[in-house]
Amino acid sequence: MSKLKAFKTGDRVSLDYINRYVDEKENMVDVNRPFRPSEYTLEEAKIKFPDWYQRVVVEKNRNQKKWNIKRDLYDWWLMQSHKIKGGHRYFYLMCMVIYAVKCDISKDKVEKDMYKKFEELSKIEHSNSLRKEDIISALETYDRQYYNFKIDDIEKLTDIRIARNKRNYKKQKVHLMGARSIQEINDKVNNTNWREGNGRPKGSGTKEDLVKDY
């Protein structure tokens, strides 16, 4: 017979009761106090958010900021169709359109690619057959609002695991500069030298020396 644990809790308490234990008055809960997000003057915003100020205030561009993404990402997604299982075929097509938007692929181009993939996806067994009308429906996501569609959401919709870029989209040279700086800081704190033991051992000679000795 399995055992169960039960816990006795106290009676319901009021907000006034909880507020008694708050150290500072401004941290007390007040349901009557309206929420006010942080507000900045234009001059403050110009200093604090210069990129936003230039794009929204100066250029009058209120569209979401778009990253410049290479076409390689779109081509990579085309090669993932073999991983799709029944129930995710439509979402694979939809995300194909989203990647096209991200990579500046024309709507005509992605539509042609979708019809090519349609034959492959139609062979995947599922209780609901894939229809060409699904392509038309998926094409509705060809819109700038999907520029910043998140990887997590694409994974959930398609059930395809997407490896993250550990460099956080930094160029390799910049990434390595940051990594070396962090390592140098660690060396100063720990009184170590990360280079020791990571290269050719001292006195080991060179390949040329080994050949000559031989």
SEMILO-38406 format. One record per residue (C-alpha): residue number from 1; residue in one letter; x negated, y negated, z. Coordinates in nm, 4 decimals. Each point is the difference from the previous one (the first is absolute). Layout:
% SEMILO-38406
[rec NUM, A, [X, Y, Z]]
...
***
This chain:
% SEMILO-38406
[rec 1, M, [0.0000, 0.0000, 0.0000]]
[rec 2, S, [-0.1499, -0.3326, -0.1050]]
[rec 3, K, [-0.0452, -0.2770, 0.2543]]
[rec 4, L, [0.1101, -0.3574, -0.0442]]
[rec 5, K, [-0.1310, -0.3137, 0.1637]]
[rec 6, A, [0.2350, -0.2732, 0.1141]]
[rec 7, F, [-0.0959, -0.3489, 0.1096]]
[rec 8, K, [0.2006, -0.2355, 0.2134]]
[rec 9, T, [0.0016, -0.3590, -0.1179]]
[rec 10, G, [0.1013, -0.3154, 0.1765]]
[rec 11, D, [0.3083, -0.2058, -0.0591]]
[rec 12, R, [0.0281, -0.2400, -0.2902]]
[rec 13, V, [-0.1729, -0.3300, 0.0688]]
[rec 14, S, [0.0636, -0.3492, -0.1328]]
[rec 15, L, [-0.2337, -0.2292, -0.1920]]
[rec 16, D, [-0.0110, -0.2284, 0.3019]]
[rec 17, Y, [-0.1336, 0.2890, 0.2051]]
[rec 18, I, [-0.2695, 0.0767, -0.2606]]
[rec 19, N, [-0.0962, -0.3667, -0.0247]]
[rec 20, R, [-0.0892, -0.0028, 0.3697]]
[rec 21, Y, [-0.3120, 0.2006, -0.0841]]
[rec 22, V, [-0.1192, -0.2288, -0.2803]]
[rec 23, D, [-0.3059, -0.2021, 0.0994]]
[rec 24, E, [0.0505, -0.2959, -0.2318]]
[rec 25, K, [0.3306, -0.1690, -0.0667]]
[rec 26, E, [-0.0508, -0.0285, -0.3772]]
[rec 27, N, [-0.0209, 0.3804, -0.0212]]
[rec 28, M, [0.3413, 0.0524, 0.1567]]
[rec 29, V, [0.2778, 0.1460, -0.2123]]
[rec 30, D, [0.2663, -0.2542, -0.0893]]
[rec 31, V, [0.2697, 0.1284, -0.2351]]
[rec 32, N, [0.1329, -0.3530, -0.0417]]
[rec 33, R, [-0.3301, -0.1370, -0.1261]]
[rec 34, P, [-0.0049, -0.0011, -0.3826]]
[rec 35, F, [-0.2932, 0.1594, -0.1779]]
[rec 36, R, [-0.2258, -0.2590, -0.1581]]
[rec 37, P, [-0.2714, 0.1235, -0.2339]]
[rec 38, S, [-0.3323, -0.1816, -0.0105]]
[rec 39, E, [0.0332, -0.3320, -0.1767]]
[rec 40, Y, [-0.2768, -0.1957, -0.1690]]
[rec 41, T, [-0.0061, -0.3356, -0.1699]]
[rec 42, L, [-0.1143, -0.0029, -0.3626]]
[rec 43, E, [-0.3320, -0.1486, 0.1061]]
[rec 44, E, [-0.0513, 0.2783, 0.2562]]
[rec 45, A, [0.1026, 0.2651, -0.2539]]
[rec 46, K, [-0.2434, -0.1463, -0.2547]]
[rec 47, I, [-0.2870, 0.0621, 0.2426]]
[rec 48, K, [0.1202, 0.3283, 0.1488]]
[rec 49, F, [0.1278, 0.1649, -0.3211]]
[rec 50, P, [-0.1868, -0.1633, -0.2920]]
[rec 51, D, [0.0801, 0.2745, -0.2553]]
[rec 52, W, [0.3697, -0.0095, 0.0848]]
[rec 53, Y, [0.0026, -0.3809, -0.0095]]
[rec 54, Q, [-0.1605, -0.0093, -0.3447]]
[rec 55, R, [0.2345, 0.2635, -0.1432]]
[rec 56, V, [0.3310, -0.1041, 0.1573]]
[rec 57, V, [-0.0288, -0.3745, 0.0643]]
[rec 58, V, [-0.2351, -0.1200, -0.2739]]
[rec 59, E, [0.0815, 0.2463, -0.2801]]
[rec 60, K, [0.3673, 0.0403, 0.1013]]
[rec 61, N, [-0.0376, 0.3767, -0.0380]]
[rec 62, R, [0.2177, 0.1811, 0.2524]]
[rec 63, N, [-0.0525, 0.3454, -0.1469]]
[rec 64, Q, [-0.1817, 0.2602, 0.2057]]
[rec 65, K, [-0.3755, 0.0056, -0.0414]]
[rec 66, K, [-0.1078, 0.2738, -0.2393]]
[rec 67, W, [-0.3299, 0.1872, 0.0138]]
[rec 68, N, [-0.1861, 0.0555, -0.3257]]
[rec 69, I, [0.0059, 0.3782, -0.0365]]
[rec 70, K, [-0.1755, 0.1920, -0.2768]]
[rec 71, R, [0.1928, 0.2176, -0.2421]]
[rec 72, D, [-0.1913, 0.3001, 0.1409]]
[rec 73, L, [0.2529, 0.0216, 0.2821]]
[rec 74, Y, [0.2893, 0.0352, -0.2439]]
[rec 75, D, [-0.1868, 0.2642, -0.2007]]
[rec 76, W, [-0.0754, 0.1868, 0.3220]]
[rec 77, W, [0.3698, 0.0090, 0.0875]]
[rec 78, L, [0.0837, 0.1493, -0.3389]]
[rec 79, M, [-0.2292, 0.2915, 0.0856]]
[rec 80, Q, [0.1846, 0.0746, 0.3266]]
[rec 81, S, [0.3159, 0.1343, -0.1658]]
[rec 82, H, [-0.1088, 0.3626, 0.0519]]
[rec 83, K, [0.0372, -0.0519, 0.3765]]
[rec 84, I, [0.3663, -0.0966, -0.0199]]
[rec 85, K, [0.2594, 0.2348, 0.1462]]
[rec 86, G, [0.3752, 0.0139, -0.0527]]
[rec 87, G, [0.1745, -0.2898, 0.1684]]
[rec 88, H, [-0.2864, -0.2415, -0.0639]]
[rec 89, R, [0.0062, -0.0188, -0.3792]]
[rec 90, Y, [0.2068, -0.3179, -0.0227]]
[rec 91, F, [-0.2118, -0.1734, 0.2624]]
[rec 92, Y, [-0.3159, 0.0967, -0.1868]]
[rec 93, L, [0.1374, -0.1812, -0.3056]]
[rec 94, M, [0.1048, -0.2958, 0.2117]]
[rec 95, C, [-0.3467, -0.0268, 0.1528]]
[rec 96, M, [-0.1504, 0.0265, -0.3472]]
[rec 97, V, [0.1846, -0.3217, -0.0800]]
[rec 98, I, [-0.1199, -0.1574, 0.3252]]
[rec 99, Y, [-0.3613, 0.0859, -0.0835]]
[rec 100, A, [0.0543, -0.1469, -0.3457]]
[rec 101, V, [0.1118, -0.3241, 0.1635]]
[rec 102, K, [-0.3021, 0.0044, 0.2313]]
[rec 103, C, [-0.2418, 0.0574, -0.2894]]
[rec 104, D, [0.1621, -0.2358, -0.2538]]
[rec 105, I, [0.1078, 0.2816, -0.2323]]
[rec 106, S, [0.2726, -0.1118, -0.2406]]
[rec 107, K, [0.3544, 0.1256, 0.0456]]
[rec 108, D, [0.0009, 0.1525, -0.3492]]
[rec 109, K, [-0.3189, 0.1931, 0.0752]]
[rec 110, V, [0.1222, 0.1457, 0.3278]]
[rec 111, E, [0.3341, 0.0930, -0.1571]]
[rec 112, K, [-0.1792, 0.2005, -0.2702]]
[rec 113, D, [-0.2120, 0.1714, 0.2656]]
[rec 114, M, [0.3115, 0.0838, 0.2006]]
[rec 115, Y, [0.1588, 0.1776, -0.2953]]
[rec 116, K, [-0.3217, 0.1989, -0.0444]]
[rec 117, K, [0.0068, 0.1030, 0.3664]]
[rec 118, F, [0.3714, 0.0750, -0.0207]]
[rec 119, E, [-0.0594, 0.3273, -0.1840]]
[rec 120, E, [-0.2458, 0.1186, 0.2650]]
[rec 121, L, [0.2151, -0.1063, 0.2942]]
[rec 122, S, [0.3124, 0.1581, -0.1505]]
[rec 123, K, [-0.1610, 0.3431, 0.0322]]
[rec 124, I, [-0.0222, -0.0310, 0.3791]]
[rec 125, E, [0.2725, 0.2107, 0.1580]]
[rec 126, H, [0.2652, -0.1842, 0.1973]]
[rec 127, S, [0.3754, 0.0181, 0.0504]]
[rec 128, N, [0.0424, -0.3383, -0.1710]]
[rec 129, S, [-0.1350, -0.0289, -0.3514]]
[rec 130, L, [-0.2076, -0.3020, -0.0944]]
[rec 131, R, [0.1751, -0.2192, -0.2565]]
[rec 132, K, [-0.1254, -0.2643, -0.2376]]
[rec 133, E, [0.2348, -0.2428, 0.1741]]
[rec 134, D, [-0.2348, 0.0329, 0.2985]]
[rec 135, I, [-0.2723, -0.1658, -0.2054]]
[rec 136, I, [0.2229, -0.3009, -0.0653]]
[rec 137, S, [0.0835, -0.0174, 0.3699]]
[rec 138, A, [-0.3649, 0.0250, 0.1088]]
[rec 139, L, [-0.0950, -0.2783, -0.2423]]
[rec 140, E, [0.2070, -0.2399, 0.2089]]
[rec 141, T, [-0.2931, -0.0132, 0.2429]]
[rec 142, Y, [-0.2086, -0.1778, -0.2643]]
[rec 143, D, [0.0089, -0.3211, 0.1992]]
[rec 144, R, [-0.2582, -0.2245, 0.1647]]
[rec 145, Q, [0.1539, 0.0615, 0.3419]]
[rec 146, Y, [-0.1651, 0.3441, -0.0087]]
[rec 147, Y, [-0.3541, -0.1409, -0.0326]]
[rec 148, N, [-0.0717, 0.0821, 0.3628]]
[rec 149, F, [0.1932, 0.3260, 0.0349]]
[rec 150, K, [-0.1823, 0.1917, 0.2742]]
[rec 151, I, [-0.1931, 0.3247, -0.0370]]
[rec 152, D, [0.1806, 0.1474, 0.3018]]
[rec 153, D, [0.3348, -0.0466, -0.1738]]
[rec 154, I, [-0.1272, 0.1545, -0.3238]]
[rec 155, E, [-0.1205, 0.3032, 0.1964]]
[rec 156, K, [0.3381, 0.0415, 0.1688]]
[rec 157, L, [0.1907, -0.0259, -0.3263]]
[rec 158, T, [-0.2191, 0.2328, -0.2059]]
[rec 159, D, [-0.1540, 0.2297, 0.2635]]
[rec 160, I, [-0.3428, -0.0651, -0.1524]]
[rec 161, R, [-0.2883, -0.0697, 0.2364]]
[rec 162, I, [-0.1992, -0.3062, -0.1117]]
[rec 163, A, [-0.3566, -0.0416, 0.1255]]
[rec 164, R, [-0.0742, -0.3443, 0.1410]]
[rec 165, N, [-0.2838, -0.2185, -0.1203]]
[rec 166, K, [-0.2253, -0.0113, 0.3057]]
[rec 167, R, [-0.1765, -0.3058, -0.1356]]
[rec 168, N, [0.3257, -0.1952, 0.0331]]
[rec 169, Y, [-0.0295, -0.1129, -0.3629]]
[rec 170, K, [-0.3386, -0.1629, 0.0612]]
[rec 171, K, [-0.2719, 0.0296, -0.2614]]
[rec 172, Q, [-0.2628, 0.2582, 0.0919]]
[rec 173, K, [-0.2718, -0.2635, 0.0479]]
[rec 174, V, [0.2168, -0.2017, 0.2399]]
[rec 175, H, [0.1109, 0.3147, 0.1823]]
[rec 176, L, [-0.3614, 0.1133, 0.0537]]
[rec 177, M, [-0.1023, -0.3442, 0.1253]]
[rec 178, G, [0.2720, 0.0185, 0.2628]]
[rec 179, A, [-0.0938, 0.3553, 0.0995]]
[rec 180, R, [-0.3680, -0.0924, 0.0420]]
[rec 181, S, [0.0890, -0.3060, 0.2078]]
[rec 182, I, [0.2077, 0.2131, 0.2358]]
[rec 183, Q, [-0.2830, 0.2534, 0.0276]]
[rec 184, E, [-0.2537, -0.2728, 0.0804]]
[rec 185, I, [0.2265, -0.1317, 0.2762]]
[rec 186, N, [0.0286, 0.3519, 0.1433]]
[rec 187, D, [-0.3803, 0.0335, -0.0085]]
[rec 188, K, [-0.0442, -0.3236, 0.1950]]
[rec 189, V, [0.2530, 0.1050, 0.2632]]
[rec 190, N, [-0.1310, 0.3562, 0.0341]]
[rec 191, N, [-0.3687, -0.0790, -0.0634]]
[rec 192, T, [-0.0093, 0.2515, -0.2850]]
[rec 193, N, [-0.1067, 0.0068, -0.3639]]
[rec 194, W, [0.2473, 0.1625, -0.2376]]
[rec 195, R, [-0.2728, 0.0435, -0.2633]]
[rec 196, E, [-0.1958, 0.2429, 0.2169]]
[rec 197, G, [0.0712, 0.3558, -0.1020]]
[rec 198, N, [0.1943, -0.1055, -0.3095]]
[rec 199, G, [-0.2885, -0.0040, -0.2443]]
[rec 200, R, [-0.3047, 0.2029, -0.0939]]
[rec 201, P, [-0.1915, 0.1041, 0.3144]]
[rec 202, K, [-0.3225, -0.1883, 0.0572]]
[rec 203, G, [-0.3082, 0.1848, -0.1197]]
[rec 204, S, [0.2021, 0.2343, -0.2163]]
[rec 205, G, [-0.1610, -0.1378, -0.3152]]
[rec 206, T, [0.1641, -0.0310, -0.3386]]
[rec 207, K, [0.1021, 0.2445, -0.2701]]
[rec 208, E, [-0.3104, -0.1078, -0.1890]]
[rec 209, D, [-0.2185, 0.1034, 0.2960]]
[rec 210, L, [0.1688, 0.3397, 0.0168]]
[rec 211, V, [-0.0609, 0.0615, -0.3701]]
[rec 212, K, [-0.3661, -0.0986, 0.0305]]
[rec 213, D, [-0.0483, 0.2273, 0.3027]]
[rec 214, Y, [0.1586, 0.2861, -0.1907]]
***
